[in-house]
Amino acid sequence: MSKQQMSSADAAWLHMDRPTNLMVVNSVLWLDEPMDLERGREVVRERLVKRFPRFRQRIVEPRLGVGLPSWEDDPDFDLDRHLHHIALPAPGDRAALEDLVSDLISAPLDRTKPLWDIYTVEGYGAGMAQITRMHHSIADGIALARVLLSMTDEHPDAGIEAETDGHVKHGPIDALTRPLEASAQLAGAAIHEGFELVSHPRGELRDLVSRSAADARALGKLLLTPTDKDNALRGELHVPQRVTWTDRVALDHVKAIGHATGTTVNDVLVAAITGALRRYLTTRHSTVDELRAMIPFNLRPLDQPLPRELGNRFGLVYLQLPVGTRGRRQRLEEVHRRMDAIKNSPEGAVAYGILGLIGLTPPQVEQRLVDMFASKSTLVLTNVPGPRRPVYLAGTRVAGVIGWVPAGGSIGLGVSIFSYNGTVTVGIRTDAGLIPDPEAIIDSFEREVEALAILGSPRPAAKRRVRART
């Protein structure tokens, strides 16, 4: 029976699991028409289970709780234990699908088997939906998005076996997800130094700080950044979760706003999110000058196949959202400035090394360190590029995709940006007890996008939103 010790970074995400904040990457895609279920099953077997060992392996904790967990082949692996076929309650619209997704993501995965499940949902409009749940210990959200999309094809008549070895054609949104060469080099150093800390704890931290002034500033920012200010988006967490997502926004529309204002697609979207959060806080009588977002920063080359063992290869950076800034143009300009600063920072790579170190600590210490990092942020913000053109799952056209990474610790809000086929979808995941009405944030986001369009236009811009099929 094959057995392999888990990396310290993967172990960190495994042990972050809590009833109120599960470390599970959740996604939903919807299809134009019903899918051939047997063909879909074989695609999962060939593209997921056979290609990536983690999806047929369970996790075994070390005896006496000392050391890292291991991946072990599940002797009772049965694909049908992971594939579920359910019907969407009437009326079968997006609100019903959002309710179903919200219910599913609130439940923990079964740790006696490999940590993933796929739900095929019939009765979503004229088509179907597919909900996928994969534990963060298997891989980071960007890698798992690539895994999900590697099950699709560019043509409806493609064969069951994969045409490529984990390659996925990515979309044009790239400011935060694409790796920077310098950050990748720093990541390698951080990984090496992280493992050395076990035997040389004092000298390791000193060496890491002394690499350069930039590294020292990045490390200091990660460790010394204070707790985010109290606001209506923070507080005691609860088990129930809520999700919702926008209508698909035409990417050309967002590009035009960026071109007219001298900013980028990412800047426009993040500024719109900032404005939406500002409006929500105002309605809750909880205004603050700034909110801090924690952003996963990819450190894995997107132009190379995914390794069979997958794993977590990303860091975390902080982005201050200027929610206290009143003017939309001023907010957009400030977001642009801060996003540019992040792109040239080694924070992501240094954070990856720290995550690896956290995974080597005893559970009690690990929990405290996770809480410390989580307390510095109010939300997690992710940005994943998808295919530029339509793709097909088991021969059926994919109409849209959205997903959410877990937040960790005490963070109860996640915001996701996903591009696909010339459109952008923004999703919200919230703690239902803390933020019971995420649709209010989504509605404000859509209004903010249209308001930003007016900034760069001599006359009011017409709506160019692409309605998702239901």
FITISE-175998 format. One record per residue: residue in one letter; x, y, z of N, C-alpha, C, O in turn. Coordinates in steps of 0.2 Angstrom, whole numbers, plus 5000, padded with zeros to 4 digits. Each point is the difference from the previous one (the first is absolute). Layout:
# residues N
aXYZXYZXYZXYZ ...
***
This chain:
# residues 470
m500449945000499650065000500450065000500550015004 s499450044991500450064999499950045006499450025002 k501150015001500050055005500550055000500649994998 q499250085003500450054999499950065005499450025001 q501150005002499950055005499850074997500250024995 m499350015008499750064998500550065001500450005005 s499650054990500550065001499750045006499449995002 s501050055001499850045006499550054998499650025004 a500550014990499550054997499349965000499550035002 d500549914995499349974999499749985007499450015001 a501149975004499849985006499750065004499550005004 a500750064995499850065003499350014998499550025004 w500349984989499350014998499649945003499450015001 l500849934999499649955003499850015007499449995002 h501050045002499950015007499750065002499850025005 m500050024989499750065001499249995001499650055002 d500249894996499349995000499650015006500349985005 r499250064995499650015006499249994998499950024994 p499749975010499349994998499750074997499650004996 t500750055006499750074998500450034994499950054997 n500749915001500450024994500349944998500649995001 l499149984994500349944997500550014995499950054996 m500649925004500550014995499949964994500449954998 v499150074998499749964994500050054995499750055001 v500549944993500050044994499349974997500049954997 n499550105002499449984997499950044993500250065000 s499549904996499950044993499349974997499849955002 v499950094994499449984996500150024993500250064999 l499649904996500050014993499349984998499749965002 w500050084993499449984998500049994992500450034997 l499249935000500049974994499450034996499550015003 d500649994990499450034996499549954999499450015000 e500749925001499649954999500249945005500550005002 p499049954999500249945004500649964997500150004994 m500349985010500649964998499949935001499649975003 d500849994992500049935001500449985006500650015001 l499049965004500349995007500549944999500550015004 e499449944992500549955000500750034997500549985002 r499450064993500650034997500350045005500750005000 g498950045004500350045005500449975005500550025002 r499249925000500449955005500649984997500550005004 e499649984990500649984997500550054999500649995001 v499250074998500450065000500450015006500650015001 v499049995005500250005007500549955001500650015003 r499349934995500549945001500650014997500649995002 e499450034991500650014996500450065002500650005000 r499050065000500450065001500250025007500450045001 l499249935004500150025007500349955004500650005002 v499149944998500249955005500649964997500549995004 k499650004990500649964997500650054999500549985001 r499350084998500650054999500350025006500650015001 f499050015004500350035006499849955006499549995002 p501149985001499949955005499650025006499749965004 r500350114998499750025006499349995000499749995006 f500050004988499249995000499849935001499449985000 r501149975002499949945002500349985006500149945002 q500250115001500449995007499650035005499750055000 r500349925006499850035006500650035005500549984998 i499350055007500550035004500049965007499549985003 v501150014999500249965006500450045004500550024999 e499250005007500450045005500549965004500049945000 p500650095002500549965003499849975007499650035003 r500749924999499949975006500250055006500550034999 l499149975006500150055006500050074998500250045004 g499649984990500050074998500650034999500050064999 v500649905000500650034999500249994993500049954997 g500250114999500249994993499550024996499450035002 l500749974991499650024995499549944998500249945000 p499250084998499649954997500249974993500550024998 s499249925000500349974994499449994995499449995002 w500750014992499549984995500149924999500649984999 e498949995001500049924999499449984995499550025001 d500749934995499549984995499449975004500149965005 d499350064993499449985004499849934998499849994994 p500349955010499949944998499349984998499849954996 d499750105006499349994998499750054996499450024999 f501150014997499850054995499549984995500049954997 d499450095003499549994995499850064998499750055003 l500349964990499950074997499350025001499850065001 d499749895000499350025001499950035007499450035001 r501049965003500050035007500150085000499850035004 h500549994990500250074999499550034995500050075000 l499649904996499650034995499349995003499749955001 h499950114999499450005003499550034994500250054997 h499249935003499550024995499450025003499749965003 i500250114997499450025004499650054995500250024995 a499249995007499550054996499950065004500050015006 l500050054990500050065003499250025001499649994996 p500350035010499350015002499750064996500350044997 a499049955002499750064996500150065003500150015006 p499950054990499950004993500649994996499950014994 g500649965008500649994996500450064997500349994995 d499650065009500450064997500650015004500349965004 r500150104995500650015003500050015008500449985003 a499050054999499950005007500049935004500349995005 a499449974991499949935003500749975000500249965004 l500250054991500749974999500450035006500449975003 e499650104998500450035005499849975007500449995004 d498950004997499849975006500449935001500249985006 l499749984989500349935000500850005001500249965005 v500150084992500850015001500150025007500549985003 s499150074999500150025007499949955005500449995005 d499149964994499949955005500649955000500349985005 l500050004989500549954999500650035003500449965003 i499850104995500750025003500050015007500650015003 s498949995001500050005007500249945003500149995006 a499949954990500149945003500749974999500350024995 p500049955010500749984999500149944996499549964999 l501150034998500149944996500149945004500350015006 d499649934992500149945004500849985000500249994994 r500150025012500749995000500249925000500649985000 t498949984999500249935000500149984992500249944999 k499750104997500149994993500450064997500150055003 p500149954990500350054997499650065001499350004999 l501050065002499650065001499750044995500350064998 w499349914998499650044995499449974998499849945001 d499750104996499449984998499750044994500250064999 i499549914996499750034995499249995000499849945000 y499850114999499349995000499750034993500150054998 t499649904998499750024994499350025002499649965003 v500250104995499350025002499650014994500150044995 e499349925005499550004994499550065002499950015005 g499850014989499550055001500250075001499650045002 y501049984996500250075000499850034993500449994996 g499050045004499850034994499949954995499749945001 a500550074993500049954994500649955000500149964996 g500450065009500649965000500149965007499649975003 m501050034999500349975006500550055003500250054997 a500049935009500550035004500449955003499849945001 q500950075000500449965004500450035005500350054999 i499649935007500350035006500649955002499949945001 t500750095000500649975002500350025006500050065001 r500249895004500350025006500649965001500049945000 m500650105001500649975001500450035005500050065001 h500349905004500350035006500750034998500349984995 h499850085008500650044999500649975001500550024997 s499549925007500649965001500349974994500649984999 i498950014996500249964993500450054996500549984997 a499350095003500350054996499750065001499550015003 d500850054995499750065000499550014996499949964995 g499750105005499450014996500250014993499649984996 i500950055002500250014993500249944997499749984994 a500649975009500249944998499449954999499949974995 l499650045010499449965000499550034994499649964997 a500450105002499750034994500249974994499749984995 r501050015004500349974994499849935000499949974994 v500149995011499849935000499350004998499849954996 l499750095006499350004998500050014993499649974996 l500750085001500050024993500349954996499949994994 s500649975009500349954995499549944999500249964996 m499350045007499549954998499550024994499649974998 t500550095000499750034994500450004994500649995000 d499050024994500350004994499850064996499550035001 e500949984994499850064995499549984995499750044997 h500249895002499549984995499549955004500249965004 p499250044994499549965003500149924998499849965004 d500650034991500149934998500649975002500349954997 a500150085007500649985003500049935003499449985003 g501149984997500049935004500050015007500150055003 i499849895000500050005008500750025003500150035004 e500449944993500750015002500250074999499850034995 a500650005009500250075000500450014994500549954998 e499450104998500550024995500650035002500550004996 t499550035010500650035002500249975007499649975003 d501050055000500249975006500050065005500550025003 g498850004999499950055005500150074998499950045004 h500249974989500050074998499350024999499549974999 v500450105003499450034999500150074997500450045002 k499249984993500150064997499650055004499550005002 h500950065000499850045005499750074997500250024994 g499450015010499750064998500550065001500650005002 p499250064996500450065000500150045007500450045000 i499249945005500150035007500749975003500049945001 d500550105000500649975002500450045005500549985002 a499250085001500450045004500249975007500650015002 l499049945000500249985007500149924999500449975005 t499450004990500049925000500649984997500349955002 r500050094993500649974996500650015005500150055003 p500449904997500650015004500550054997500050014994 l500350025010500650044998500649975001500149965005 e500450054991500649965000500450015007500249955003 a499850114999500450015006499649975006500449975004 s499050034996499649975005500149925000500049975006 a500050004988500149935000500749995003500149955004 q500450094995500749985002500050015008500349965003 l499350094999500050015007499649945004500249985005 a499350004991499649945003500549945001499949975005 g500550024990500549945001500450015006500149955004 a500250114997500450015006499650005006500249975005 a499150054995499650005006499949925002500049995006 i499949974989499849935001500649975004500049975005 h500650044992500649975002500150025007500249965005 e499850114996500150035007499549975005500249995006 g499250004992499449985004500249935003499949995006 f500449974990500149935003500650005004500149975005 e500450084994500650015004499850025007500449995005 l499150054996499850035006499949945006500150025005 v499749924993499949955005500749995004500049995006 s500550014990500749985004500350075002500549995004 h499450064992500350065002499550065001500150054996 p499549955009499550055000500250075001499750044996 r500849985008500250065001500450034994499850064997 g500649905000500450034995499650004993500150044996 e499449925004499650004993499650065000500150034994 l499650005011499650064999500550064999499850044996 r500849965007500450054999500350004993500050054997 d500149895000500250004993499550024995500150034995 l499349955007499450024995500050075000499950034994 v500150015012499950075000500650034996499950054997 s500749925004500650044997500149994993500550024997 r499149944999500049994993500150074996500450014996 s499150035006500050074997499550045004499749985004 a500450084995499650055003499249994998499650015004 a500349974990499349984997499749955004499550005002 d500949944999499849945004499850025007499549985003 a501050065000499950025007499350045001499649995004 r500350064991499450045000499449954999499550015004 a500549954992499549954998499849965006499449995002 l501149985002499949965006499850045005499549985004 g500750084997499850055005499250014999499650015005 k500250014989499350014998499649945002499450015003 l500849934995499649945002499949995007499549985002 l501150035002499949985007499850065004499749995005 l500450074993499950065005499350044998499850045003 t499949944991499450044998499549995006499949945002 p499850115000499549995006499449974997499849994995 t499849995010499349984999499650054997500050065001 d499649914994499550054996499550035005499849975005 k500050094993499550035005499449975000499749964995 d499950045011499449975000499550034996500050064999 n499649904998499550034995499449944999500149955003 a499450074994499449954999500249944996499649955000 l500950044997500249954996500449955004500249944998 r500050085008500449955005499649995006499550035002 g500749915001499649985006500049935001500449964997 e499250025008500049925002499749974994499550024997 l500849925001499849964994499549955002499949985006 h499750004989499549955001500149944995500450014995 v499349935005500149954996499650014993500449994995 p499050045005499750014993500450054996500250055002 q499849944991500350044995499550024995499549974999 r500650094998499650024994500550024994500550035001 v499249954993500450024994499550034995499449995000 t500950064996499650034995500650024995500650005001 w499150024993500550024994499650054996499450004999 t501050034997499850054995499749974994500249954998 d499450094998500049994993500750004997500450045003 r499749934991500650014997500150074997499650024996 v501050015005500150064998500550004994500549965000 a499350074994500450004994500750025002500150065002 l500449904996500750025002500250064996500450055002 d499449964991500150064996499850065004500350064999 h499149945004499750055004500550035005500150065001 v500249895003500450025005500750024998500350055002 k499949924992500650024997500050084998500450045000 a499049974997499950074997500050055006500350064999 i499449925007500150055006500750015002500250055001 g500249894999500750015002500450044995500450045002 h499449954991500450044995499850075001500550054999 a498949975002499850075001500350035006500150065000 t500049915005500250025007500849995001500250025005 g500149954990500749995001500249955006500550005003 t499049954997500149955005499949934997500049994994 t500049955010500049944997499349975002499650025004 v500349924993499349965001500049995008499550015003 n501049964999500049995008499950065004499649995005 d500750064993499950075004499250015000499850025005 v499949984989499350024999499649955005499650025003 l500549924996499649955004500150015008499549995003 v501150014999500250015007499750075002499750005006 a500350054990499750075002499349995001499750035005 a500049934991499249995000499949965006499550015004 i500949944998499949965006500050055006499649995005 t500950054995500250055005499450045001499750015006 g500050024989499450045000499449975003499650025004 a500349914994499449965002500149995008499550005003 l501149994999500149985007499950075004499750005006 r500550054991499950075004499250015001499850025005 r499849974989499350015001499749955005499650025004 y500649924996499849955005500150025007499650005004 l501050024997500250035007499650065002499850015006 t500150034989499650065002499349985002499750035005 t500049934991499349985002500049965007499550005003 r501049974999500149975007500350055005500149985006 h499950084992500350055005500749985003500150005006 s500349984989500749975002500550024996500449964997 t499650115002500550034995500749995004500150025005 v500449974990500750005002500450034995499850004994 d500850025007500450034995500349954995500050014994 e500249935008500349954996499849935002499949995006 l500149964989499949935002500649974997500350024995 r499949925008500649974998499849934997499649965003 a500650034990499849944997500749965000500550024999 m499449915002500549954999499949974993499549974999 i501150034997499949984993500549944999500650015001 p499249934997500449954999500450024993499750024996 f501049975005500450024994500349944997500449965004 n499550024990500249944997500850004999500350054998 l500049905003500749994999500249944996500649984999 r498949994997500149954996499950024993499550034998 p501049964997500050024993499349974997499949945000 l499750114997499449984997500149974993499549974997 d501150035000500149984994500349935000500349974995 q499750005011500349935000499549955003499550025004 p500549924995499549955002500050005008500650015003 l498949975000499949995007500449945002500049954996 p500450055009500349935003499549965002499450025002 r500749914997499549955002499850005008499549995001 e501050045003499950005007499650075002499850005006 l500150044989499750075002500350035005500650025000 g499149995006500250045006499950074999499850034995 n500450015011499950075000500650044999500649995003 r499450054992500650044998499850074999499950034994 f499950015011499850075000500250035006500049975005 g500050104995500150045006499450045001499550004996 l500550045009499550055001500350075001500550015003 v499150044994500250075000499450045003499449974999 y500750085004499550055003499850054995500550034998 l498949995001499850064996499550045004499549985002 q500750084999499650055004499550034995500150034995 l499249965007499550024995499850075003499750005006 p500350054990499850075002499350015001499750044996 v499949925008499350015000499850075003499450024999 g501050015005499950075002500050064995499850055002 t500549934993500150054994499350014997499749954997 r500050115003499450014997499950004993499549974997 g501050064999499950014993500249934996500549975002 r499150014993500249944997500650014996500449955000 r499850114997500650004996500650005005500549974998 q499450065008500550005005500249935002500549985001 r498949985000500149935002500349964995500549965002 l499350054992500349964994500850025000500449954999 e499850115001500750025000500449975006500549984999 e499250025006500349985006500149925000500549975002 v499050004996500149924999500549994994500449955001 h499650094994500549994995500750005003500549964998 r499650105006500750015003500249945004500649985000 r498950005005500249945004500149944997500449965002 m499250024993500149944996500750004997500349955000 d499950104997500750014997500549985005500549974999 a499450065007500549995005500049925002500649985001 i498949994999499949935002500449964995500449955001 k499550064992500349964995500850005001500349954997 n500050105005500750005001500349995007500550015002 s499049965002500249985007500249925001499749964996 p500850035008500149935001499649975006500149945002 e499350095000499649985005499849934999500049965005 g499750024989499749944998500549945002499849955003 a500850064994500549945001500250005008500049945002 v500150115001500250005007499449965004500149965005 a499350064993499449975004500049934999499849965004 y500450014990499949934998500549975005499949945003 g500750094998500549975005499749995007500149955004 i499550114998499850005007499449955000500049965006 l499650034989499549955000500349935001499749965004 g500850024993500449945001500249995007500049955003 l500250105000500350005007499449995005500049965005 i499450074993499449995005499849934999499849975006 g500349994989499849934999500449965004499849945001 l500850085001500449965004499950005008500349975004 t499350084998499950015007499549965003499649974996 p500450025010499449965004499350034998500050064999 p499549905001499350034998499850065004499750054998 q500549955009499850065004500350064998499750055000 v501049944999500450064997499750024993500050064999 e499949894997499850024993499450045000499950054996 q499649935008499350035001500150085002499750044997 r500849975007500150075003500350044994499850064999 l500749914997500350034995499550024994500050054998 v499649905001499550014995499550065002499950044996 d499949965010499650055003500350074999499750054999 m501049955002500350065000500050034993499950064999 f500249904996500150024993499350024998499950054996 a499649915006499350014998499750075003499650034996 s500649995010499850065003500250064996499750055001 k500849944995500250064997499650024994500150064997 s499449905001499650014994499349995001499849975005 t499850074991499349995001499749954994499549975001 l500850034994499849954994500649974997500550025000 v499349934996500549974995499750024993499449994999 l501150034997499850024993500449964995500650005001 t499149964995500449964995499850024993499550034998 n500949954997500050024993500249944996500649995000 v499049984997500249944996499950014993499450014998 p501049984997499950014993499849934997500349955001 g499150054995499849944997500150004993500350054997 p499449904999500150004993499750064996499550035002 r500849994993499850064996499449984995499650054999 r500449895000499449984995499649955004500249975005 p499250014992499649955003500349935000500449994996 v499549985010500249935001499449965001499450025001 y500749914998499549955001500249955005500649975000 l498950015004500149955005499649944998499450005000 a500949944999499749944997499650024994499449975000 g500850074996499750024994499450055000499750024995 t500250015011499550055001500350075002500550005004 r499350054993500350065000499950035007499550005003 v501150035000500050035007499750074999500350044996 a499249985007499850074999500350055005500150064998 g500149925008500350045005500349965006499949945001 v500650095002500449975005500150065006500150054998 i499949925008500250055006500249955005499849945001 g500650085004500349965005500250055006500150064999 w500049905007500250045006500549965003500049945001 v500650105002500549965004499850025007499650045001 p500649915004499950015007500350075002500550024998 a499250005008500350075002500549985006500650035000 g499349935004500549985006499950045006499850065000 g500349915006499950045006499450035001499549975000 s500550105002499450035001499750054995499650045001 i500649944992499850044995499349974997500049944999 g499550105001499449984998499750024993499450004998 l501150034998499850034993500549984995500650015001 g499249964993500449994995499750024993499450004999 v501050044997499850024994500449974995500750005000 s499049984994500449964995499850044993499550024999 i501149984997499950034993500249944996500549975001 f499150014994500149954995499950024993499450034999 s501149974997499850024993499949934995500449955001 y499250064995499849944995499750034994499550035000 n500849954994499650014994499850074999499450014998 g501150045003499850074999499650035005499750064999 t500249915007499650035005500349995007500549965000 v499350085005500249995006499449995005499550035000 t500649925005499549995005500450015007500549985001 v499150065003500250015007499649975005499450004999 g500949965005499649965005500150025007500650025002 i498949975002500150025008499849945004499549974999 r501050025006499849945005500150045007500550035001 t498949965003500050035006499849955006499749954998 d500550075008499749975006499350025000499950065001 a499649904999499350025000499850035006499650055000 g500749945006499850045006500350075000499750045003 l500949964994500350075000499850044994499850065001 i500149924993499850034994499449964997500249964995 p499250055007499549964998499750024993499749964997 d500550095000499850034994500550024995500150054998 p500349905000500650014995499750034993500450034997 e499049965002499750024993500050085000500150034995 a499950005011500150075000500650034998500150054997 i500549915005500650024997500149994993500350044996 i499449915001500049984993499650064996500350024995 d499250005008499650054996500450065000500050044995 s500349985011500450065000500650004995500250054997 f500149895003500649994995499850014993500350044996 e499149945002499850014993499850074999500250024994 r499550025010499950075000500750044999500050044997 e500549935007500650045000500449994993500350054998 v499649894999500349994994499750054995500450034996 e499049985004499750054995500150075002500150044995 a500049975011500250075002500750024998500250054998 l500249905002500750014998500150014993500450034997 a499149944999500050004993499950084998500250024995 i499450015009499850074998500650055001500150054997 l500449935008500650045001500450014993500350054999 g499749894997500450014994499650014994500349994994 s499150035007499650014994499750075000499850025005 p500250014989499650075000499350005001499750055001 r500049894998499349995001499949945004500449955000 p499050045003499949945004500149944996499749994994 a500649965009500149944996499449955000499749995006 a500249984989499449955000500349945003500649985000 k498949985003500249945004500249954994499649994995 r500949975007500249954996500149945003500449954998 r499250045007500149945004499749944997499550004996 v500849945004499849944997499649965005500349985005 r499150014994499649965005500149934999500149974995 a500050005011500249935001499349964998499550025002 r500649924995499449964998499849975007500449985004 t498950014996499849965006499649944998499749975004 
***
